[in-house]
């Protein structure tokens, strides 16, 4: 009996020692504590949610609703009763809660696009039908709101302070499986020209962004949200270590506008721009390797015109931040508010000059991210630098205009039987009819009419 008591006490001491060791951080052979992300993830994970989208479908052939069809095939009236449309799961992605008090969730526009219902599921098993406050397709951002209490939010960080080599963590909640966490570093910054979104200024990371993680969080080691995961390059159908996230400084700007007004209105300087390649460097007598953006034209009475910018100026920085491409410049201006002033640094005749330029209203009056008519949502036009008309410089792949046959590079020279010489003419002509547009289009050496309705 005495030996049994001694054995019991020894077992208790061993278990206590094991419990104490298990509760401490892991240590190396020398007894030094090893780093771990677990404490940070315990704070961030509850704010990363699963997004499920649904659309309605009829569970019967629509022809069965046609009385003639039913009578022709002698189908009894009650054999196939009318039923309400069923909801069908369309897809899944991730999202991030950034405001626990108001239930604000950020995700990607492409995650919820064309859905009739959006459901947000939390890590603790709760789920809510979300209200879509607004979308920013050009940035691929959507803002949702859920009516939920006792939820967690991620603190938003400053993506402008990121540097290549910084450690980052990608977190998603795909397919309702719960959180998935991958780690890596910032591989590159200011990635543009990928053709993924309208406004591109991506953070590139080798932290795996797996299918279903779109709309999830990219955080730094402090647990601060510095990006929204959005895309990967997968030439073989799998992750190859090249993922992209939208910087939070751009996301935050869109979110604030959507919450305030339900839409995003990006201002403009009123200039045409072009990337500088080697041939242009030589033609303009620039130093070898000089980066910047060439101003190809300045719209009359635009903010740029009022400030004194000219065609052939080469923009090299906005507010001291280098401008290395047209995509970078569009992002630098796009995240500013209309009415803000920016310091534009540029080269003119080999000398560096500076001007303060006010961000102007978007072209047209509808505020639809660059389009002037509901049938032209997802488009952006600029004055034709080679003559009369306006040039289609941006076209969303899934927009109505794209389905109707418009292509990037098309020159619009007439709208609703009115001649168009400039964006001002274009905007005025579009005001004639809200339900239909007759366009005269020049494409290459041919011209034709196109009706959008």
C-alpha positions in Angstrom: 0.0 0.0 0.0 2.8 2.3 0.9 4.5 1.6 -2.4 1.3 2.3 -4.3 1.0 5.7 -2.6 4.6 6.5 -3.5 4.0 5.5 -7.1 0.8 7.7 -7.2 2.7 10.7 -5.8 5.5 10.2 -8.3 3.0 10.0 -11.2 1.4 13.2 -10.0 4.7 15.0 -9.9 5.6 13.7 -13.5 2.2 14.9 -14.8 2.6 18.3 -13.2 6.1 18.7 -14.6 4.7 17.7 -18.1 1.8 20.2 -17.8 4.2 23.0 -16.8 6.5 22.2 -19.8 3.6 21.9 -22.2 2.3 25.3 -21.2 5.5 27.1 -21.9 6.7 28.2 -25.4 8.8 25.7 -27.3 12.5 25.7 -26.6 15.6 24.7 -28.5 18.3 22.3 -27.0 19.9 25.2 -25.3 16.7 26.2 -23.5 16.0 29.3 -25.6 12.4 30.0 -26.5 11.5 29.6 -30.1 9.3 32.1 -32.0 5.7 31.3 -32.6 2.8 33.0 -34.4 0.2 31.3 -32.2 -0.5 34.2 -29.9 -1.0 36.6 -32.8 -3.2 34.1 -34.7 -5.5 33.7 -31.7 -6.3 37.4 -32.0 -6.6 37.6 -35.8 -8.2 34.2 -36.7 -11.7 35.0 -35.3 -11.9 38.0 -37.6 -11.3 36.0 -40.8 -14.6 34.7 -42.1 -16.0 32.4 -44.7 -18.0 33.9 -47.5 -20.6 31.7 -49.3 -22.7 33.1 -52.1 -26.0 31.9 -53.5 -28.1 32.5 -56.5 -31.7 31.5 -57.3 -32.7 28.9 -59.8 -36.0 27.3 -60.8 -36.3 23.6 -60.0 -38.4 23.0 -63.1 -38.2 23.7 -66.8 -39.6 27.2 -67.5 -41.6 25.7 -70.5 -43.8 23.9 -67.9 -45.2 27.3 -67.0 -46.5 27.9 -70.5 -50.2 26.8 -70.7 -49.9 26.1 -74.5 -46.9 23.8 -73.9 -48.7 22.0 -71.2 -51.8 21.5 -73.3 -49.9 20.4 -76.4 -48.1 17.7 -74.5 -51.2 16.8 -72.4 -49.4 17.6 -69.1 -51.9 17.6 -66.1 -52.2 20.9 -64.4 -51.2 19.6 -61.0 -48.4 17.2 -62.2 -45.7 19.9 -61.9 -46.9 22.5 -59.5 -45.2 25.9 -59.5 -42.5 26.1 -56.9 -40.5 28.9 -55.5 -36.9 29.3 -56.9 -34.3 27.3 -55.0 -31.1 28.9 -53.8 -28.0 27.3 -55.3 -24.5 27.7 -53.8 -22.4 29.6 -56.4 -19.0 29.8 -54.7 -17.0 30.4 -51.6 -14.3 32.8 -50.5 -13.0 34.6 -47.5 -13.5 37.9 -45.8 -12.1 40.0 -43.0 -14.0 41.8 -40.2 -12.5 45.3 -39.8 -15.1 47.0 -37.6 -16.7 44.8 -34.9 -19.0 47.5 -33.6 -20.7 48.0 -37.0 -20.2 44.5 -38.4 -18.1 45.7 -41.4 -16.5 43.0 -43.5 -14.1 43.4 -46.5 -13.9 40.8 -49.3 -13.2 40.7 -53.0 -15.8 41.9 -55.5 -15.2 38.8 -57.6 -16.2 36.6 -54.6 -19.7 38.0 -54.4 -20.3 39.1 -58.0 -23.7 38.2 -59.5 -24.9 36.6 -56.2 -28.4 37.0 -54.8 -27.4 36.2 -51.2 -24.1 36.5 -49.3 -23.6 34.5 -46.1 -20.9 35.2 -43.7 -19.8 32.3 -41.4 -17.6 32.9 -38.3 -15.0 30.6 -36.8 -17.3 29.9 -33.8 -20.0 28.4 -36.1 -22.3 31.4 -36.3 -23.5 32.6 -39.7 -25.3 35.7 -40.9 -26.8 36.9 -44.1 -24.8 39.9 -45.1 -25.9 43.2 -46.6 -23.7 44.4 -49.5 -23.0 48.0 -48.8 -21.2 48.6 -52.1 -18.6 47.3 -54.6 -15.4 48.6 -56.2 -14.9 46.3 -59.2 -11.9 48.2 -60.5 -10.1 47.5 -57.2 -11.8 44.1 -56.7 -13.2 45.1 -53.3 -16.7 44.6 -51.8 -17.9 45.9 -48.4 -20.4 43.9 -46.4 -22.3 44.4 -43.2 -23.5 41.8 -40.8 -25.8 42.3 -37.8 -23.7 40.4 -35.2 -22.6 41.0 -31.6 -19.5 39.8 -29.8 -17.3 39.6 -32.9 -13.6 40.3 -33.4 -12.0 42.7 -35.8 -8.5 43.0 -37.2 -6.6 46.3 -36.8 -5.7 47.9 -40.1 -2.0 48.5 -40.6 -0.1 50.9 -42.9 0.7 49.2 -46.1 2.8 52.1 -47.3 5.5 51.2 -44.7 5.9 47.7 -46.2 9.3 46.7 -47.6 10.4 43.8 -49.7 11.6 41.0 -47.3 9.0 41.8 -44.6 7.4 38.7 -43.1 3.7 38.3 -43.8 1.0 35.8 -43.0 -1.9 35.0 -45.3 -5.1 33.8 -43.6 -8.2 32.5 -45.3 -11.4 30.6 -44.5 -12.1 28.6 -47.6 -15.0 26.3 -48.3 -16.1 26.4 -44.6 -13.2 24.3 -43.5 -12.0 26.9 -41.0 -8.8 29.0 -41.0 -5.9 28.2 -43.2 -2.6 30.0 -42.4 0.4 30.3 -44.6 3.6 32.3 -44.1 6.1 34.0 -46.3 7.6 37.3 -47.2 6.8 40.4 -49.3 8.4 39.4 -52.6 7.7 42.7 -54.4 5.7 45.9 -54.2 3.8 48.1 -56.7 3.1 45.2 -59.1 1.1 46.6 -62.0 0.4 45.6 -65.6 -1.0 42.2 -64.8 -4.4 42.8 -66.3 -6.2 41.5 -63.2 -7.9 44.7 -62.0 -8.4 48.2 -63.2 -6.4 49.7 -60.5 -3.3 47.6 -59.8 -0.6 48.3 -57.2 -0.3 44.8 -55.7 1.7 43.4 -52.9 3.4 40.3 -54.2 4.0 37.5 -51.7 5.2 33.9 -51.6 2.8 33.1 -48.7 0.4 30.7 -50.4 -3.0 32.2 -51.4 -4.9 29.0 -52.0 -8.3 28.6 -53.8 -11.0 29.9 -51.6 -8.7 32.4 -49.8 -9.6 35.3 -52.0 -10.8 38.1 -49.8 -8.8 36.9 -46.9 -6.3 38.7 -44.7 -2.6 39.4 -45.3 -1.2 40.5 -42.0 2.2 41.5 -40.6 3.8 39.8 -37.6 2.0 42.3 -35.3 -1.4 41.0 -36.6 -2.1 44.2 -38.5 -4.1 43.9 -41.7 -1.9 45.2 -44.5 -3.6 43.7 -47.6 -6.6 41.7 -48.9 -5.6 38.5 -50.8 -7.0 38.6 -54.3 -5.1 36.5 -56.9 -2.4 34.0 -57.7 -0.4 33.2 -60.8 -1.0 29.5 -61.4 0.3 28.4 -64.9 0.0 24.7 -64.0 -3.3 25.1 -62.1 -1.6 25.2 -58.7 0.2 27.6 -56.4 3.7 28.4 -57.5 4.5 31.0 -54.9 3.4 34.1 -56.6 0.3 35.6 -54.9 -1.1 39.2 -54.9 -2.8 41.3 -52.3 -4.5 44.7 -52.6 -2.7 47.2 -50.2 -4.8 48.4 -47.3 -4.2 52.0 -48.1 -6.1 51.6 -51.3 -8.8 49.3 -49.8 -9.4 51.7 -46.9 -10.0 54.6 -49.3 -12.6 52.6 -51.2 -14.2 51.3 -48.0 -14.6 54.8 -46.6 -16.3 56.1 -49.7 -18.6 53.0 -49.9 -19.7 53.4 -46.3 -20.3 57.1 -46.7 -22.1 57.1 -50.1 -22.5 53.5 -51.3 -20.2 54.0 -54.3 -16.6 54.9 -55.2 -15.9 58.0 -57.2 -12.3 58.4 -58.3 -10.9 61.8 -59.3 -8.6 62.5 -62.1 -6.0 65.0 -63.2 -7.2 65.3 -66.8 -4.2 63.9 -68.6 -3.4 61.1 -71.1 -0.4 59.0 -70.0 2.0 56.5 -71.4 4.8 54.2 -70.0 8.4 55.1 -70.8 10.3 52.4 -72.7 13.9 52.4 -73.9 13.0 54.1 -77.2 11.2 56.9 -75.4 14.2 57.3 -73.0 16.4 57.8 -76.0 14.0 60.1 -77.9 13.5 62.4 -74.9 17.2 62.4 -74.0 16.6 60.8 -70.6 19.2 59.2 -68.5 19.6 55.4 -69.0 17.1 53.7 -66.8 15.0 56.8 -66.0 11.6 55.8 -64.8 8.4 57.9 -65.0 5.2 58.4 -66.9 4.9 60.5 -70.1 2.1 63.0 -70.4 0.7 62.5 -73.9 -2.1 65.1 -73.7 -3.7 67.5 -71.2 -7.5 68.0 -71.4 -8.6 71.6 -71.7 -9.8 73.2 -68.4 -8.8 70.1 -66.5 -7.0 70.3 -63.1 -3.7 69.5 -64.8 -4.3 72.3 -67.4 -5.2 74.8 -64.6 -2.0 73.8 -62.7 0.3 74.2 -65.7 1.1 70.6 -66.7 1.9 70.1 -70.4 2.1 67.3 -72.9 5.6 65.9 -73.0 6.1 66.4 -69.3 7.4 63.3 -67.5 5.9 62.7 -64.1 8.4 61.1 -61.7 6.7 61.3 -58.3 3.4 62.1 -56.5 3.8 63.6 -53.0 7.4 62.4 -53.0 6.4 58.8 -53.8 8.1 57.6 -57.0 5.9 57.1 -60.1 7.3 54.2 -62.1 4.4 53.3 -64.4 1.0 54.3 -65.6 -0.6 51.8 -63.3 1.3 53.2 -60.3 0.2 56.8 -61.2 -3.4 55.7 -61.5 -3.3 54.1 -58.1 -1.6 57.1 -56.6 -4.3 59.4 -57.8 -7.1 56.8 -57.4 -6.7 56.5 -53.6 -6.9 60.3 -53.1 -10.2 62.1 -52.5 -11.7 64.5 -54.9 -10.6 68.0 -53.9 -7.3 66.9 -52.4 -4.1 68.5 -53.7 -1.1 66.5 -54.7 2.4 67.6 -55.3 3.4 66.4 -58.9 7.1 66.2 -59.6 8.0 66.0 -63.2 10.8 66.5 -65.8 10.5 69.3 -68.4 13.4 70.1 -70.7 15.7 68.0 -68.5 14.9 70.0 -65.3 12.9 68.7 -62.3 9.8 70.9 -61.5 7.0 70.7 -59.0 3.3 71.7 -59.2 0.4 71.4 -56.8 -2.6 69.9 -58.7 -6.1 69.5 -57.3 -7.8 66.1 -57.9 -10.8 66.8 -60.1 -14.2 65.3 -60.5 -14.4 62.1 -62.6 -15.2 62.6 -66.2 -19.0 62.6 -66.7 -21.5 63.1 -64.0 -22.7 59.6 -63.1 -19.8 58.8 -60.8 -19.6 55.2 -62.1 -15.9 54.7 -61.9 -15.2 56.5 -65.2 -18.3 55.7 -67.2 -21.0 58.2 -68.2 -24.0 55.9 -68.6 -25.4 52.8 -66.9 -24.9 50.7 -70.1 -21.2 51.7 -70.1 -20.4 50.6 -66.5 -17.0 49.0 -66.4 -15.5 51.3 -69.1 -13.2 54.2 -69.2 -12.6 56.7 -72.1 -10.0 59.3 -72.8 -9.7 62.0 -75.5 -8.3 60.6 -78.8 -4.7 62.1 -79.0 -4.6 61.3 -82.7 -7.8 63.2 -83.7 -11.5 63.6 -83.0 -13.4 61.2 -80.8 -12.8 59.3 -77.5 -10.8 56.1 -77.0 -12.0 53.2 -75.0 -8.9 52.6 -72.7 -10.4 50.3 -70.2 -13.0 47.6 -70.4 -14.1 45.1 -67.8 -14.2 41.6 -69.2 -17.7 40.8 -67.8 -19.2 44.2 -68.5 -22.3 44.7 -70.7 -20.2 46.9 -73.0 -17.8 44.0 -73.6 -20.6 41.5 -74.3 -22.1 44.0 -76.7 -18.9 44.0 -78.8 -16.8 46.9 -77.7 -13.1 46.4 -77.5 -10.3 48.4 -75.9 -8.8 50.7 -78.4 -12.1 51.4 -80.1 -12.6 55.1 -81.0 -16.1 56.5 -80.6 -16.7 59.3 -83.1 -20.5 59.5 -82.8 -23.1 59.0 -80.1 -26.9 59.0 -80.8 -26.3 60.5 -84.2 -24.2 63.4 -82.7 -20.6 63.9 -83.7 -18.2 63.4 -80.8 -14.9 65.3 -80.8 -14.0 65.2 -77.1 -15.1 63.7 -73.7 -17.3 66.8 -73.2 -19.2 66.0 -76.4 -19.3 62.3 -75.4 -20.8 63.1 -72.0 -23.5 65.5 -73.4 -24.6 63.0 -76.2 -25.0 60.2 -73.6 -27.6 62.3 -71.7 -30.1 62.0 -74.5 -31.3 58.5 -73.8 -31.0 56.4 -70.6 -32.1 53.1 -72.1 -30.3 53.0 -75.4 -27.0 54.2 -77.0 -26.2 54.3 -80.7 -22.4 54.4 -81.1 -20.4 55.1 -84.3 -17.2 53.1 -83.7 -13.9 53.3 -85.6 -11.8 50.2 -85.3 -8.6 50.1 -87.3 -9.5 51.0 -90.9 -13.2 50.2 -90.5 -16.1 52.0 -89.1 -19.5 50.7 -87.9 -22.5 51.3 -85.7 -23.2 49.5 -82.5 -26.4 49.7 -80.4 -26.4 49.2 -76.6 -29.8 48.8 -75.0 
